[in-house]
Amino acid sequence: MTAVLLPDAPVSVASDLLGPIEVPAAACYDFPDGLPGFEGARRFALVPAGREGLFWLQSLDAGALVFLLADPFRCAAAYEVELSPADREALGAAGPDDVAVLAIVTLPRGDGDAPSVNLRAPVLLATAARRGRQVVRSDDRYGITEPLSLD
């Protein structure tokens, strides 16, 4: 049996990076397929990162699993994402306006390295259904390590 989250009820999250936090249940998303490489983690909270256009995607299943996400439209003005009918159905989205699009950020590992953003595999969040998925696109218009300025 799965617990039902009430939209206004806070959810306690034990994050290794962010510390113990509480988020509204409306900020929690179910990823039925997990994320590529992390299929076992299926519940995440979207947490503002303190800078406009940046968010933490914190796993509710594993405190050490957290991703930094960026608004790809702020990174690449001409960025486009076409939602297939299969994407909309898997997300339970009524239409494209019900879907938020974010991109996973890779932070620099050393001095002189720059952050990058994965525009080829956006994270899609159906805001009403509170369901998410990462979609890996086959076209090469966008790369997996596009430069990103965090200034």
C-alpha angles and dihedrals in degrees: 000000000000122000115246113230117217111220094237098038116105119238119213114226125193102207120179090207103035098033123226108336139166122223130182113259087239087068092059121097133191116223102195092191096036117223122300106279092012102063093146093063107077106156122068139169122218107222125183109246096214094257124085111261095017127102140171117232100206120190114234088200100052122029093205094055113090133141130200110228129194134197100254092203089064090050098046116021094200094047114139133188121188114203113216120215087250090055092050092047094048090049095044088231120163092211144328092286088063092060127084116203121210135165131221115247124215111209121215116270097203145012112295093023117119129217117254137195130220106232094165094066109038124187110237121204122191100211098199097041092038090223127134143187140172113235120203109209119213096210119091100220088111130037134220093237106043112163115261129194115210093185 
